């Protein structure tokens, strides 16, 4: 026998002697079931050693599992799979608290399903699950569920979970198969954690909100259609659900996939579907799929610099400021021919004495009450001549009557030019009437 081999035997013997006689550090509970000897998660166990070098706890085996002198009375448990509590009383109380989830595990049904650092599908991903990988359910968590294409929350719950290799985080249950483990081998798919194999470009795609190109055009042109933004049209890769969604004005499509695989440089396919995507730039994503007719369709989506809800807030603030400029110029404007318009800070108006505009512009039944909206824009060719465009909606008649005007303000009052319906494309005034009707109102200095 070599000297080196004899030395190892002596060290092993000393270690065994130490383990058999050492005092307890305290108590804790097992979070992940041990295979041999079979100890279920949630079991209270005595703790003898914590090794930060080997990343293990040395814990005692319950007496009922020691059948003969050859059975070990102490075993090693990986640090993340055991929760140390100190006193036995604290460990028992923790075990009672943990009891509803002590035997709860989950099998992942979607390759790439993320575990996040908070129960929100916009929070940072800390782990990516493989198909069939088993995770331990630790607790239920309150959080924001992923939203379906219809705008409704997806069914399911956020759970605090533990992976076999020790990562703790939060996972939404929509693509998990939750089960109880009470006996036998806990099967888990072998997981090779190879960070070099992770795809940073795919991470860019999965971590961003992808809006239709029309949203980007709105931002670039500074002509924001709030109603369209409020519908939150988008492409959602669905990494928390395994369901990719396309939501557009003329389309709502869902693709249930098993995983996402590389399909070339910055390109991927959604396994089990005909959906593909290609990251053209860090802010431009091409999405392709085959329609029922067999035609291949390509859609372009953009990652905006601002959140859509923030854009809505900013646009509402801009419109409010635009209206307040009119209000502060008045708030009452009078014309000898076309009556008096009085505005309120809340954005409503009262228009009296408009007889000369009936019925060609204002209907007989209108009493002259309504709301003002700064919801249309001017084409660049009108920017020098007019301050902006405004909508008057008479709410005292059914159906409501809507009048649109281009307007300009000066020291004496406000000039309005009627905009016919045919002159508005989408939300932009693109032309004038062939015979423009212009109304001038002086500001009423008595107010």
Secondary structure, 3 states (H helix, E strand, C coil): CCHHHHHHHHHHHHHHHHHHHCCCCEEEEECCCECCCCECCCCEEEEEEEECCCCEEEEECCHHHCCCCCCCCEEEEEHHHEEEEECHHHHHHHHHHHHHHCCEEEEECCCCCEEECCCECCCCEEEECCCCCEEEEEEEECCECCECCCCCECCCCEEEEEECCCCEEEEEHHHEEEEECCCCCCCCCCCCCCHHHCCHHHHHHHHCCEEEHHHHHHHHHCCCCHHHHHCCCEEECCCCCCEEEEEECCEEEEEECCCEEECCCCEEEECCCCCEEEEEECCEEEEEEECCCCCEEEEEEECCCCCHHHHHHHHHHHHHHHHHHHHHHCCEEEECCCEEEEECCCCEEEEECCHHHCCCCCCCCCCCEEEEECCCEECHHHCCCCCEEEEEEECCCCCCEEEEEEEEECCCEEEEEECCHHHEECCEECCCCCCCCEEEEEECCCC
